[in-house]
Amino acid sequence: MASKIARLAGSRKSRLPAVFQQQRVNRSLSYSATRLVENADSESAIKRPQGTTHFGFKDVPESEKETLVGEVFSSVAKSYDIMNDVMSLGIHRLWKDHFVSKIDPGRRPGGEPLSILDVAGGTGDIAFRMLDWASEVHNDHQTKVLVTDINADMLGEGKKRSLSTKYADGSRISFLVQNAEVLDSVPDDSQDLYTVAFGIRNFTNIPAALKSAHRVLKPGGVFACLEFSKVNFSLFDMIYQQYSFNVIPMMGQLIAADRDSYQYLIESIQRFPDQETFAQMIRDAGFETSGSGYENLTMGIAAIHIGVKV
């Protein structure tokens, strides 16, 4: 399995909707209360009415979540990098560099250039890193990345950024609005590598998105996901929870005049499955994993998940 992976992966007001504005979580939510909510989450998922899903700590109709999440990311699109700096204390840049080095994208000697699909990749942050890696490490100037996102505002930021890079001519990177749960413009068995970074927790139907990932990958293709996860050291977790719920929304207000979007993003992390559960979801979608299927970063604040389509 490891050999397959190594070979292949070569001042603005909040625009959130009323459902979020009317049901704000207590801004001074304590660590103990956070844990109670988190521990009850599995029960709420079981009792959740059919046809509903979570939006942060609230249950909403599945048909509405796409719009609600879309408004969040339209609101934060222009300050997306700042948002990630605030949410990770700037460490997300190191995590992304490690993620790209781990999947090691690029054409191997005697091989073909790769077709890479970067899902929920709006601003192009991961895509540019992968193209740089392919060029600098593998002398590969032909591998291409298709960046998809359901949010046109995020893709607009990526297109704008691409104009100031060496990929400005568009020959190696392209941008396309797509729903990750369907990917109706991406053919079956067409991609060597599928990446998604800090996006999958916002999907309405994660199992459907994983099935779509499996469908579009070639046999032997690699699924690679970088996502916020569950801290595995209790004392550090307590500090991180306090920072998350008390500091990050306040910073969102100060930096982007948008506290509500940052509050949702923190809640979305709490509602995302733990590492073991998500690794099993990847296997259930048809992927094979090596070992546990994931690597924890910074004591589990984030994790990398890898699966191979066999």
Secondary structure, 3 states (H helix, E strand, C coil): CHHHHHHHCCCCCCCCCHHHHCCCCCCCCCHHHHHHHHHHHHHHHHHCCCCEEEECCEEEEHHHHHHHHHHHHHHHHHHHHHHHHHHHCCCHHHHHHHHHHHHCCCCCCCCCCCEEEEECCCCCHHHHHHHHHHHHHHCCCCCEEEEEECCHHHHHHHHHHHCCCCCCCCCCEEEEECCCCCCCCCCCCCEEEEEEECCHHHCCCHHHHHHHHHHHEEEEEEEEEEEECCCCCHHHHHHHHHHHHHHHHHHHHHHHCCHHHHHHHHHHHHHCCCHHHHHHHHHHCCEECCCCCEEEECCCCEEEEEEEEC
